[in-house]
Each structure stands twice: as structure tokens, then as C-alpha cells.
Amino acid sequence: MSSESLVPDSFELLEAGEGRKVKAWIRGVPMEDEARKQVLRLARLPFVWPHVAVMPDVHVGIGATVGSVVPTLGAIIPAAVGVDIGCGMCAVGTTLEAVKLPDHLDRLRAAIEAAVPHGRTHNGDPANDRGAWSTGAPQAVDRVWHTLERGYRKIADKHPKISRGVERLQLGTLGTGNHFIEVCLDETDHVWFLLHSGSRGVGNRIGTYFIERAREELRRQKVNLPDRDLAWLTEGSESFNDYVFAVGWAQDFALQNRRLMMDAVVGVACNHLPPFELTDEAVQCHHNYVSRESHFGRDLFVTRKGAVRARKGELGIIPGSMGAKSFIVRGKGEAQSLCSCSHGAGRVMSRTEAKKRFTLADHAAATMGVECRKDAGVLDETPAAYKSIDAVMAAQSDLVEVVHTLRQVVCVKG
């Protein structure tokens, strides 16, 4: 749908003052008052142009509002990109039909968990790090790391605080929090593999380091901000150039990380399931990143913090929560959203609140029929902690069309 054909109520127009605007696709979904305040502060920055776009999975974030699309001229806000640089999704379809799956999928889940390191890391101590390769990385990981190492050395030699010496051992690993690996069925009962992860510890350190560099530079310039997370790096400065290189490298690391994990998952499935082939429907997309793009006749830096690029015809992935549906979508290229859509359902409460509010029985009922963890360690990821994915999809019907609807049968959480 073109911008000219937008119906009046397809987005809400929020006024930030001084002619600054936010266009929010939030019809029928909640937006916290604090998220609204956060995104309006962001929209008032002088280099934000032409407007901030807000996706229906919007919620308060650390550094910047999750579900925001921030176009900027001559500057980038590192905290808007965040510390999970390059976080995103990978999905691949197969010819395998649901009727050929085993009755019990616990062995498949256990095999995936054994093949892909996942869970909490421990500050780079390989001997005590179940989230990394503790006994040495596989050859496939080493081959990919070889293609990344030169860029990493360029970053780490100039900014040694970023280095921990374990970057290679975290390549091809899942991480924790809301990162996951799933086996799903589509609307024709064919099996899909789906996963969500990013640039792991190295991306976190790059993001954290340059967020502080941006704050330091503005302090030196005696710039007072209403929110220290709005600190920016100015195009042409040494720190800006270093950040652009580092964030691009971290986004590439994240992409390769997902590819390696998907290869491992497919390998496990080949050993535990009847023979199948992969279809040509393979999708990769970032949803925490910055890129150079052209919109409304100008070259911009576009930061998507919990948002997916949705150019006309471009495939993307919008996952629901554990136990909910996920979607393979095709972008409609809506100009007013800066060719973007949501990256998921979006939280309706904090992790702390979810752990207080829900019981293990609640979680077990919400994930019935899905082979997944049902222990206290994942209560913060229970489906009720997230918005309705159906409401989120309805709110952005002018941004994307659904190509496949997926339902989970196996979920591995970090």
C-alpha cells in the first residue's frame, strides 16, 4: 500500500512538539505511557528526520523504545541500536510433514540442546560457560571465524576494552533471555526450523563501549540531554567511523551466528527425523541494527530497535511468544513506516513482574502441546507476558502480508 492510499486510522500521529512527529501503528494494542514518553523524547532530537515510526509490539526499552524505527541525518544514537547488535531471526522450510514426526519430541529437543550451546555465559570463562563451546569450537565455526577475525582484530586492537578472547567460542551459540530455537508446523503441516539470536557477548561489549563513548563526547561538548541514553555520535568523527565499522561487523557476526546454528539444527534433525529436503524458503532478518538507506529522497541512517525491514516483496519473520503463532511475512513497502514492521509480539510486563505474577501451572497450561522447558527459569518468557500476536498482526496489516503461519511443536530456550 502506498502512502497516498493509507486510511486515516492506519497509524496514530503523536505530536512531539516543535513540528516533530511520531507515527505509531498501535491500533488495538497497548502502548505504555512510559514508552510513549520515551519515544517522544527521541523524536525531539534535531537530527531525527522525517519522523520516528513505532511498531505495534512497542514497549519501554533500555536505551531506546523497543519497536521503534529512528531515521537520522548525520548522526547515530548507539543506545538506540542497543547492545544486542544484529539480533534477528532465521527460518527455513522443509518437505517433512507433521504426520511423519515421532509421537514424542523430547529426544529431538534434547539433541538440539546438546548440539547448540545455550544459556547464561560467565564473563568469558570457558571452563564455566555453558553458553559457549567449552571444549573447542567445531571446524565449521573456526572456518567462519576465520572470515570474521580480521575485522575483529581491527576493532579490538584500537579498542581493547571490547575484547574478552572468547568471541570465537561464542560463535554458533544461542545465548539466553528471549533467544530460542523452534521446530514449527506451517498451515499445510510442513515442518519449519526457526531461531532467534544475535551477536552474543561481543556485540554487547561493542554496544556498551560506544554508548559510553557517545556520552563522553557530549559531556566534553557540554551538551545537556534530558536522557543520557540519547547521546549520539556525529558523522565524520573518529568515534562515529569506528562505531559504524564495529556495528557492521557485529551485525555480520550475528548473521553468521544464526547460519551456523541453523546448520547444526538441520544436522540434528537429519539424524532424528525421517528423510526430508529443505525448501527454497529460507529467511534471514535483523531486528536490532542500523543501516544506510534512502527514504523520502534523502540518504539516512535508519536504526531499527526491535523492528524488521519490510520493503515491498521482502520476506521477514515475526515470532510470537512461547506457545503462540509465528509468521513469515512479505513486506508491502509502506513509506510512512520507513518500510518496517514489528519484530514480534512485544512484552506487556517486565520479566520481574512476570515471574511474580505467573505460576508453573500457568506456564504449563499456556505451552500445552509444545515440547519445551516448563521450569521456573523461563517464567519470564511465558506467553501471557507478551501482547496478543494476533492483535499485533492486525495493527500492521498495511505493512506486511502473511505468507506462512507457524505453530511451535518444539522450543529450546537459552
N, C-alpha and C positions, 0 to 999 in steps of 0.2 A: 504494500500500500504506500502510495506516495504521500509526502507531507501535505499536499494540496487536498487529498481526499480523506484526511483524518476527520473522524467525527468529533464534535466538540468535547465529549466526555471521555475520550480515549486516554487522556492523561490529566492530572491536576496541575495547575500552574501555581507555583508558590513564589511569592514575591520576597526577595532578599533585601530590597532597598537599593537606592541609587541605580535603578534600572536593571539590577541583577535578577536573574530568574532561575528557577529550578522547575524542570518538567518531570513529573512523577507518575509512573504507571502503577498506581496503588488503589485503583477502584476495586472495592470488595475485600481488601486485605489491610490488616492493621499496620500503622506506622507509629512507633513510639514518639512521644513528644521530644525526648532527648535526641532521637535520630533526626527529627525534623530540625531541631536547633543546630545540631552538628553539621548537617548538610547546608543549611543557610549560611553558617559562618564560612564554610568552604566556598560557597558561591560568591561571597563578597570580595574575595581576593582579586586584585586588579588585573591579573594576567589570565584569569579564567574567562574563556570565550568559546562559543556564544552563550552557553548555559550548561549547567550541570543536569544530567539525566539520572533519574532514580528508578531502579527496577523494583518489581513487586515483592522481592524477597528481602527488602531493605530492613536493616536493623543497626543499632549502635555498634560501632566497631572501635577497636583500639587504633588510634591514629587517624582513621577516617571512617566514614559511614560505609558499612558493607552493603553492596548493591548500588554503588554509585559509579557514574561514568563522568570523568573530570577532564575536559579539554582545556589545554593551557597553551599560551603563546610565550615562548622564550623562557620557560621555567618548568621544573618538575618538583613535585612535593614527595619526597621519599616515603614519608609516613602514609601517604595515600596509597602508594603501591603496597606498603606493608612489609612484613618480614617473611611471609610465606610466598616469596617471589616465584612466579611461574606456576603456582598451584593450579591444577586443572584436571581434566578428565581424559580418559582414553577408553574407547569401546570398540568391540569387533563382533560381528555376527558370524554364525556358523550354520552348517546344514543339519546339525544334530537336532532331532525332535524330542520333545519332552517325554513322550512315551518310552523312549529308549534310555532315559535316566534311571539309575538304580532307585529302589524304594527309599533307601536311607542314604543321605548325603553327608553324614558325619565324617566318613573316611575322606571324601573329597575335600571337605573344609580343612581337615587335619593336614592333608597333603599340601594344600595351598599354604597353610600357615608354616609348614616345615620348609617350603621352597622359597618363601619370600620373608626375609627378616622384617619384623614389625614390632611396634610398641615403643616404650619410652627409651630414650638414649640417656647416657650418663656422662655427659661432658667429655666425650671423646676417649673414654677408657675402653678399648676393645674387649678386654677381659671381662667387663661387667656391662656389656651393652647388647641387649637382646634386639635392639633396633638396627644393628649393623652386622656386617659379615665378621664374625668373631674369629674364624679360623682361616681367614684369607678370602679375597673376592674370587668368584669364578672367572674363567678365561673370558667369557663374554663381557663381563663387567670391565675387566682390565683392557680389553680392546676398545671399548667405548671411552674409558677414562683416558686412554692414550690420545684420543681426538680432542679431549677437553683440557688436557693438562697444560698445554702451552698458554692458553688463555688464563687459566687459573694462576699459573706462576706469575704472569704479568700483573695480576691483581694483588696476589699475596706478597710479592717482592716489594711493591710500593706501599702496601697497607698490611703489614704483618699481623696486626690485631685480628684480621679476618681469619687467619689460618689456625687450624687445630690439628692438622696432619691426619685427619680421619675422613677426608672428603671422599676418597676412593672407596672406602669401606661402607659409606652410606649410599653409594650409587646402586640403584636396583633394589632399594628398600622402601617400605611403605610409610613409616612414621607412625604418629599416634593421633589422638583427637578425633576429628571427623573424617580422617583418611580411611579408605576402605577398598576392598576387592569384592566384587559380587559376581555370582552366576545368576543370570536372569532369563526369563522367557518373554518373547515378544507376543504380539497379538495373533500370530499364527502358530504359537507354541514352539518356536525355534529358539535354541539356546544362544545367548549372548554372554560375553565376558565384559565386565565394566570395572574400571578402577579410578581412584581419586587420590592424587598425591602431588607433591611439589618438589622444591629444591632442597628439602631436608635441612640439616644444620648449617650448611654453608650459605644457603640463601638467607637464613635467619640472621647469620652474622653479618652478611653484606648489608642487609636492610637496616639492622640495628646500628651498624657503624656509620652509614651515610645519613641516617636520620639525625644522629648526634652531630655529624659534620655540618648539616644544614642549620641546626640550631646554633652551633658555634659561629658560623659565618654571619648569621643575622645578629647575634649578640655583638660581634665586632663592628657591624654596621649600625648598631644602636637602633635596630628595628624592634619595636614592641608589638607583640602579637596577642590577640585575645585567646589564642590556644597555641601552645608551643608545638603541637603536632602539625600545625600549618606551615612550619618552616620549609623554605624551598631552596633549591639550587638554581642559580641563574645561568642560562645558556651562554656558553663561551668561557665560563670559569673553569679552572682546572678541576675542581671538585665535581662540577657538572659533567665534564667529559669523562672523568674516572667513573662516576656513578653510571652513566649511560653504558659504558663498556661492561662494568661489573653486573648490572642488572640484566643486560642482554645475555651475558654468559650464564647467569643463574637461570634465566628462562630456558636456555638451551639445555642446561643440566637437567632441569625439571622434565623437559620433553623426552630426553634420552632415558631418564629415570623411569618414566611411565612405559616407554617402549620395552625396556629390559624386563620390567615386572610383567608386562603382558606376555612377552615371550615365555617367561617362566610359568605363568598361569596356564597358557595354552599347552606347554610341555607336560605339566601335571595332568591336565585334562585328557591328553592323548594317552596317558598311562592308566587312567582310572575310568574312562568312559568309552563307549563304543566308537568305532572309527567315524570321523567327521572331517569336513573341509571348512576352511574359513571362507566367508563370502567377501565380496569386494567392498562391503560396507564397513570400513574402518574409519573411526573418527578420533581426532586429537584436538583438544582446545584448551588454551589457558583461560583462567578467570581471575587471576591476580597478576596484573602486568601493566607495562607501559609500552606504547609503540608510536611510531611516527605515522600519521595518517592525514588525509586531506578531507575536510568537511566544509561545506558552505563556501567553497572557493579559496580556502586558506589551509596552509600546512600547519598542523598542530601536533602536540604531544597528547595522546589520549591515554589516560590512566583508568583502567577498569579494576575496581576493587570489589570483587565478588560480582562480576558481570562477564558475559560472553559476547564476543563479536558475532554479529548476525547480519552480515552483508547479504544481499539478495542471492539466493541459491546456496549459501554457505551452510554446511552442516554443523550442528553443535550438540551438546549434551546438557540436559538439565536433570540432575538427580533429585529424587525425593528423599525423605528420611528413611531410616531402617524400617522395613515393612511396608513402605509406601511405594507408589509407582515412580518410575523414572522415564525420561523422554529423550528420544533422538529427534531433533528438530531441524527445520530448514529456515534460514533467515529470510525475511521479507525486505531487508534493506531500508528500514524506516529511518529517514534522515533525522527526524526530531529526537530519536533515541540515540543518535550517533551510531546507528547500525549496531545496536546492542540488545541483549535480553538478559534475563536473570540467570544466575549460576546454580540455583537450587530452590529449596522451599523457604529458607530463612528462619532463623530462630525467633521464637516468641518469648523466650525467657533465657536467663543466664544458665550456665552449667551448674552453678551452685544452687540456684533455685530448683532446677530440675531434679537434682539429687535429693533435695529436701522434700519435694512435693510427691514424687512417684516412688512406688514400691517395686520390688522384684516381680510381684504378681502382676502389677500394671504392665510392666515391660514385657513379661512373658505373654500376656494376652494380646498386646499390641503387635508382637512379632510372631504370632502363631503361624505355623506353616513355613517359616523361614529358618533354615539351619544356620544359627548364629549364636554368639555369646548372649547369655541371659543372666549375667552376674552383675554385681554392684558396680564394677568398673566401667560399665557402659550405660549406666542410668542417665548420664548427662546427654546421651545421644538417642534416648528413647523417642519414638515418633511424636509423642504429644509435646515435646519441647520445640517442635517446629510448626510452621504455618501449614495450612492445607495446601498441598501441591496442586490440587485441582483449582483452588481459588487463585493461586499464583499464575497458573497457566491461562485462566480466563482473563486475568488482568492484562495479559500481554499478547492477546490473540492477534493484534495488529502488528506485532513484532516478529512472530515466528509461526510456522505451521508445524503440526506434529507429523513426523514421518513414521516413528515406531513408538509404541507404548510398552515399557518393560516392567515386569514384576519380579522381585527377587525371590530366589529359592535358596541361595547360599549367600551369607555376608560375613566377610572377615574384617574385623576392626583392629586398628592398631592398639 
